[in-house]
């Protein structure tokens, strides 16, 4: 390699179906989770070995990715939140939960597993990305390279995905991701955290979130 490795990795690729899309929800769920989560995971698995010391990884999430988007007090939702928030959750378990979600989405039974029942698979994909961030940081904490991974809500940005209804410019939306990408060596925080567009560190498990945007 010309440069000896990577110093910064920003995972930004994602898709989102809108409420007016006619694609069957099971297909939406499979395509969204495959693109937004599993493809990101595969990218990380390929590129993490060439991250250099003090590299920074930024996973672009969303306000939709906060754990509070799983609401309700029924046993299935409570159990699912506990699994996703567990400090010891492994990548394999997370992947299993998502595969089960996809299968259930195809039969309309995903709500019975505790997932949001409003047919919003984008929420699930971004929630999973936040869990993956926490797993990745835990694994890097045992690594001598001092690599930091964070997830970030960039704000409601004026893009094709938001159908240009976003209130923030792309430049404004890039501020928090760029800040995370350029964190100095040996930082204590943020590290494995969920960061808001104004650089606030948000409690991903308990909240609260400042606002949706």
C-alpha atoms as a printed R data frame, in Angstrom:
    type eleno elety resid chain resno       x       y      z
1   ATOM     1    CA   UNK     A     1   0.000   0.000  0.000
2   ATOM     2    CA   UNK     A     2   1.203   3.476 -0.855
3   ATOM     3    CA   UNK     A     3   0.168   5.026  2.475
4   ATOM     4    CA   UNK     A     4   0.556   2.057  4.786
5   ATOM     5    CA   UNK     A     5  -3.064   1.877  5.909
6   ATOM     6    CA   UNK     A     6  -6.127   3.937  6.765
7   ATOM     7    CA   UNK     A     7  -6.347   6.776  9.268
8   ATOM     8    CA   UNK     A     8 -10.051   7.527  8.803
9   ATOM     9    CA   UNK     A     9 -13.009   5.366  7.793
10  ATOM    10    CA   UNK     A    10 -16.459   6.958  7.414
11  ATOM    11    CA   UNK     A    11 -19.325   4.538  6.786
12  ATOM    12    CA   UNK     A    12 -22.035   6.640  5.160
13  ATOM    13    CA   UNK     A    13 -23.723   4.431  2.540
14  ATOM    14    CA   UNK     A    14 -27.422   3.878  3.217
15  ATOM    15    CA   UNK     A    15 -30.855   3.625  1.622
16  ATOM    16    CA   UNK     A    16 -34.327   4.412  2.900
17  ATOM    17    CA   UNK     A    17 -37.746   3.537  1.548
18  ATOM    18    CA   UNK     A    18 -40.457   6.158  1.885
19  ATOM    19    CA   UNK     A    19 -44.015   5.544  3.017
20  ATOM    20    CA   UNK     A    20 -45.288   5.914 -0.542
21  ATOM    21    CA   UNK     A    21 -43.042   3.127 -1.884
22  ATOM    22    CA   UNK     A    22 -45.039   0.133 -3.145
23  ATOM    23    CA   UNK     A    23 -42.324  -2.472 -2.541
24  ATOM    24    CA   UNK     A    24 -43.575  -5.195 -0.141
25  ATOM    25    CA   UNK     A    25 -42.379  -4.450  3.364
26  ATOM    26    CA   UNK     A    26 -40.499  -7.731  3.663
27  ATOM    27    CA   UNK     A    27 -38.429  -6.777  0.622
28  ATOM    28    CA   UNK     A    28 -37.885  -3.294  2.008
29  ATOM    29    CA   UNK     A    29 -36.613  -4.747  5.258
30  ATOM    30    CA   UNK     A    30 -34.248  -7.168  3.553
31  ATOM    31    CA   UNK     A    31 -32.788  -4.551  1.188
32  ATOM    32    CA   UNK     A    32 -32.470  -1.889  3.871
33  ATOM    33    CA   UNK     A    33 -30.824  -4.107  6.476
34  ATOM    34    CA   UNK     A    34 -28.542  -5.648  3.859
35  ATOM    35    CA   UNK     A    35 -27.373  -2.238  2.620
36  ATOM    36    CA   UNK     A    36 -27.297  -0.197  5.805
37  ATOM    37    CA   UNK     A    37 -26.013  -2.852  8.197
38  ATOM    38    CA   UNK     A    38 -24.602  -6.000  6.631
39  ATOM    39    CA   UNK     A    39 -22.715  -4.191  3.866
40  ATOM    40    CA   UNK     A    40 -21.258  -1.796  6.434
41  ATOM    41    CA   UNK     A    41 -20.236  -4.745  8.581
42  ATOM    42    CA   UNK     A    42 -18.523  -6.418  5.620
43  ATOM    43    CA   UNK     A    43 -16.713  -3.202  4.744
44  ATOM    44    CA   UNK     A    44 -15.417  -2.961  8.301
45  ATOM    45    CA   UNK     A    45 -14.293  -6.577  8.312
46  ATOM    46    CA   UNK     A    46 -12.271  -5.952  5.138
47  ATOM    47    CA   UNK     A    47 -10.771  -2.604  6.140
48  ATOM    48    CA   UNK     A    48 -10.276  -2.859  9.912
49  ATOM    49    CA   UNK     A    49  -7.072  -4.917  9.572
50  ATOM    50    CA   UNK     A    50  -5.382  -2.028  7.742
51  ATOM    51    CA   UNK     A    51  -6.426   0.711 10.181
52  ATOM    52    CA   UNK     A    52  -3.347   2.444 11.522
53  ATOM    53    CA   UNK     A    53  -2.706   3.446 15.122
54  ATOM    54    CA   UNK     A    54  -5.045   6.211 16.308
55  ATOM    55    CA   UNK     A    55  -7.383   5.651 13.345
56  ATOM    56    CA   UNK     A    56 -10.914   7.005 13.623
57  ATOM    57    CA   UNK     A    57 -14.062   5.215 12.438
58  ATOM    58    CA   UNK     A    58 -17.309   7.150 12.022
59  ATOM    59    CA   UNK     A    59 -20.568   5.281 11.490
60  ATOM    60    CA   UNK     A    60 -23.249   7.601 10.141
61  ATOM    61    CA   UNK     A    61 -26.422   6.784 12.040
62  ATOM    62    CA   UNK     A    62 -29.527   8.899 12.625
63  ATOM    63    CA   UNK     A    63 -31.831  10.168 15.332
64  ATOM    64    CA   UNK     A    64 -33.892   7.167 14.211
65  ATOM    65    CA   UNK     A    65 -31.159   4.890 15.561
66  ATOM    66    CA   UNK     A    66 -31.660   5.667 19.250
67  ATOM    67    CA   UNK     A    67 -32.769   2.712 21.377
68  ATOM    68    CA   UNK     A    68 -35.823   4.677 22.520
69  ATOM    69    CA   UNK     A    69 -37.365   4.024 19.104
70  ATOM    70    CA   UNK     A    70 -38.265   0.627 20.516
71  ATOM    71    CA   UNK     A    71 -41.228   1.689 22.632
72  ATOM    72    CA   UNK     A    72 -43.782  -0.074 24.761
73  ATOM    73    CA   UNK     A    73 -43.567  -2.178 27.884
74  ATOM    74    CA   UNK     A    74 -44.579  -5.549 26.478
75  ATOM    75    CA   UNK     A    75 -42.187  -8.403 27.314
76  ATOM    76    CA   UNK     A    76 -40.921  -8.798 23.727
77  ATOM    77    CA   UNK     A    77 -39.906  -5.132 23.412
78  ATOM    78    CA   UNK     A    78 -38.335  -5.104 26.872
79  ATOM    79    CA   UNK     A    79 -36.396  -8.279 26.144
80  ATOM    80    CA   UNK     A    80 -35.184  -6.963 22.795
81  ATOM    81    CA   UNK     A    81 -34.010  -3.661 24.301
82  ATOM    82    CA   UNK     A    82 -32.117  -5.554 26.984
83  ATOM    83    CA   UNK     A    83 -30.392  -7.691 24.364
84  ATOM    84    CA   UNK     A    84 -29.405  -4.712 22.201
85  ATOM    85    CA   UNK     A    85 -28.183  -2.686 25.180
86  ATOM    86    CA   UNK     A    86 -26.187  -5.524 26.746
87  ATOM    87    CA   UNK     A    87 -22.524  -4.636 27.117
88  ATOM    88    CA   UNK     A    88 -21.501  -8.147 26.120
89  ATOM    89    CA   UNK     A    89 -23.596  -8.519 22.976
90  ATOM    90    CA   UNK     A    90 -21.544 -10.025 20.147
91  ATOM    91    CA   UNK     A    91 -21.660  -9.296 16.436
92  ATOM    92    CA   UNK     A    92 -22.951 -12.802 15.759
93  ATOM    93    CA   UNK     A    93 -25.904 -12.333 18.120
94  ATOM    94    CA   UNK     A    94 -26.735  -8.968 16.560
95  ATOM    95    CA   UNK     A    95 -26.673 -10.498 13.077
96  ATOM    96    CA   UNK     A    96 -28.950 -13.298 14.264
97  ATOM    97    CA   UNK     A    97 -31.449 -10.788 15.653
98  ATOM    98    CA   UNK     A    98 -31.482  -8.903 12.358
99  ATOM    99    CA   UNK     A    99 -31.937 -12.036 10.272
100 ATOM   100    CA   UNK     A   100 -34.867 -12.960 12.497
101 ATOM   101    CA   UNK     A   101 -36.278  -9.465 11.992
102 ATOM   102    CA   UNK     A   102 -36.066  -9.805  8.206
103 ATOM   103    CA   UNK     A   103 -37.803 -13.169  8.288
104 ATOM   104    CA   UNK     A   104 -40.533 -11.829 10.560
105 ATOM   105    CA   UNK     A   105 -40.971  -8.708  8.424
106 ATOM   106    CA   UNK     A   106 -41.836 -10.912  5.471
107 ATOM   107    CA   UNK     A   107 -44.729 -12.433  7.408
108 ATOM   108    CA   UNK     A   108 -45.718  -9.246  9.229
109 ATOM   109    CA   UNK     A   109 -44.709 -10.667 12.605
110 ATOM   110    CA   UNK     A   110 -41.761  -8.359 13.403
111 ATOM   111    CA   UNK     A   111 -43.764  -6.502 16.057
112 ATOM   112    CA   UNK     A   112 -44.165  -9.765 17.958
113 ATOM   113    CA   UNK     A   113 -40.379  -9.880 18.340
114 ATOM   114    CA   UNK     A   114 -40.365  -6.432 19.952
115 ATOM   115    CA   UNK     A   115 -39.251  -4.438 16.902
116 ATOM   116    CA   UNK     A   116 -41.042  -1.208 15.934
117 ATOM   117    CA   UNK     A   117 -44.339  -2.210 14.384
118 ATOM   118    CA   UNK     A   118 -44.656   0.841 12.135
119 ATOM   119    CA   UNK     A   119 -42.897  -0.791  9.180
120 ATOM   120    CA   UNK     A   120 -39.838   1.431  9.512
121 ATOM   121    CA   UNK     A   121 -36.881  -0.784  8.692
122 ATOM   122    CA   UNK     A   122 -34.599   2.264  8.403
123 ATOM   123    CA   UNK     A   123 -34.989   2.706 12.165
124 ATOM   124    CA   UNK     A   124 -33.940  -0.902 12.725
125 ATOM   125    CA   UNK     A   125 -30.914  -0.576 10.430
126 ATOM   126    CA   UNK     A   126 -29.614   2.549 12.160
127 ATOM   127    CA   UNK     A   127 -30.298   1.129 15.614
128 ATOM   128    CA   UNK     A   128 -28.267  -1.921 14.649
129 ATOM   129    CA   UNK     A   129 -25.434   0.316 13.437
130 ATOM   130    CA   UNK     A   130 -25.306   1.970 16.854
131 ATOM   131    CA   UNK     A   131 -25.100  -1.437 18.525
132 ATOM   132    CA   UNK     A   132 -22.333  -2.435 16.120
133 ATOM   133    CA   UNK     A   133 -20.437   0.737 17.029
134 ATOM   134    CA   UNK     A   134 -20.502  -0.214 20.698
135 ATOM   135    CA   UNK     A   135 -19.311  -3.741 19.870
136 ATOM   136    CA   UNK     A   136 -16.500  -2.474 17.643
137 ATOM   137    CA   UNK     A   137 -15.222  -0.071 20.278
138 ATOM   138    CA   UNK     A   138 -15.264  -2.785 22.926
139 ATOM   139    CA   UNK     A   139 -13.152  -4.965 20.653
140 ATOM   140    CA   UNK     A   140 -10.736  -2.131 19.856
141 ATOM   141    CA   UNK     A   141 -10.346  -1.392 23.572
142 ATOM   142    CA   UNK     A   142  -8.382  -4.659 23.730
143 ATOM   143    CA   UNK     A   143  -6.220  -3.508 20.805
144 ATOM   144    CA   UNK     A   144  -3.012  -1.535 21.237
145 ATOM   145    CA   UNK     A   145  -3.704   0.709 18.237
146 ATOM   146    CA   UNK     A   146  -5.910   3.178 20.167
147 ATOM   147    CA   UNK     A   147  -8.626   3.146 17.502
148 ATOM   148    CA   UNK     A   148 -11.844   5.028 18.221
149 ATOM   149    CA   UNK     A   149 -15.279   4.248 16.756
150 ATOM   150    CA   UNK     A   150 -18.362   6.435 17.160
151 ATOM   151    CA   UNK     A   151 -21.814   6.675 15.613
152 ATOM   152    CA   UNK     A   152 -23.329  10.045 14.803
153 ATOM   153    CA   UNK     A   153 -26.653  11.668 13.986
154 ATOM   154    CA   UNK     A   154 -25.625  14.323 11.419
155 ATOM   155    CA   UNK     A   155 -28.955  16.163 11.593
156 ATOM   156    CA   UNK     A   156 -31.886  16.539  9.227
157 ATOM   157    CA   UNK     A   157 -29.870  17.296  6.106
158 ATOM   158    CA   UNK     A   158 -31.066  18.548  2.726
159 ATOM   159    CA   UNK     A   159 -30.293  15.504  0.562
160 ATOM   160    CA   UNK     A   160 -32.002  13.202 -1.891
161 ATOM   161    CA   UNK     A   161 -32.795  10.832  0.995
162 ATOM   162    CA   UNK     A   162 -34.756  13.550  2.831
163 ATOM   163    CA   UNK     A   163 -36.328  14.585 -0.464
164 ATOM   164    CA   UNK     A   164 -34.662  17.936  0.122
165 ATOM   165    CA   UNK     A   165 -36.882  18.708  3.096
166 ATOM   166    CA   UNK     A   166 -33.905  18.736  5.469
167 ATOM   167    CA   UNK     A   167 -33.276  21.977  7.299
168 ATOM   168    CA   UNK     A   168 -29.471  21.635  7.314
169 ATOM   169    CA   UNK     A   169 -27.046  22.023  4.448
170 ATOM   170    CA   UNK     A   170 -24.739  19.092  3.616
171 ATOM   171    CA   UNK     A   171 -21.823  21.194  4.882
172 ATOM   172    CA   UNK     A   172 -23.568  21.671  8.233
173 ATOM   173    CA   UNK     A   173 -24.389  17.964  8.369
174 ATOM   174    CA   UNK     A   174 -20.722  17.117  7.887
175 ATOM   175    CA   UNK     A   175 -19.522  19.050 10.949
176 ATOM   176    CA   UNK     A   176 -20.007  16.381 13.633
177 ATOM   177    CA   UNK     A   177 -18.773  13.489 11.441
178 ATOM   178    CA   UNK     A   178 -15.642  15.492 10.550
179 ATOM   179    CA   UNK     A   179 -15.053  16.355 14.195
180 ATOM   180    CA   UNK     A   180 -15.217  12.663 15.084
181 ATOM   181    CA   UNK     A   181 -12.943  11.729 12.191
182 ATOM   182    CA   UNK     A   182 -10.294  14.162 13.433
183 ATOM   183    CA   UNK     A   183 -10.335  13.369 17.156
184 ATOM   184    CA   UNK     A   184  -6.810  13.625 18.572
185 ATOM   185    CA   UNK     A   185  -4.860  10.633 19.914
186 ATOM   186    CA   UNK     A   186  -5.657   9.170 23.328
187 ATOM   187    CA   UNK     A   187  -9.109  10.728 23.788
188 ATOM   188    CA   UNK     A   188 -11.335   9.371 26.555
189 ATOM   189    CA   UNK     A   189 -14.614  10.626 25.056
190 ATOM   190    CA   UNK     A   190 -16.391  10.244 22.726
191 ATOM   191    CA   UNK     A   191 -15.467   6.608 22.342
192 ATOM   192    CA   UNK     A   192 -17.994   4.015 21.248
193 ATOM   193    CA   UNK     A   193 -20.638   6.679 21.745
194 ATOM   194    CA   UNK     A   194 -23.703   8.051 19.982
195 ATOM   195    CA   UNK     A   195 -23.049  11.686 19.077
196 ATOM   196    CA   UNK     A   196 -25.580  14.345 18.115
197 ATOM   197    CA   UNK     A   197 -25.061  16.775 15.237
198 ATOM   198    CA   UNK     A   198 -23.969  19.507 17.706
199 ATOM   199    CA   UNK     A   199 -21.280  17.202 19.164
200 ATOM   200    CA   UNK     A   200 -23.257  16.292 22.282
201 ATOM   201    CA   UNK     A   201 -22.645  12.766 23.535
202 ATOM   202    CA   UNK     A   202 -26.047  11.122 23.947
203 ATOM   203    CA   UNK     A   203 -26.873   8.243 26.266
204 ATOM   204    CA   UNK     A   204 -27.895   5.715 23.598
205 ATOM   205    CA   UNK     A   205 -29.650   3.429 26.067
206 ATOM   206    CA   UNK     A   206 -31.497   5.844 28.337
207 ATOM   207    CA   UNK     A   207 -31.541   9.122 26.425
208 ATOM   208    CA   UNK     A   208 -32.926  11.636 26.322
209 ATOM   209    CA   UNK     A   209 -32.287  12.927 22.834
210 ATOM   210    CA   UNK     A   210 -32.305  16.734 22.455
211 ATOM   211    CA   UNK     A   211 -34.761  16.603 19.544
212 ATOM   212    CA   UNK     A   212 -35.253  14.588 16.390
213 ATOM   213    CA   UNK     A   213 -33.268  17.082 14.371
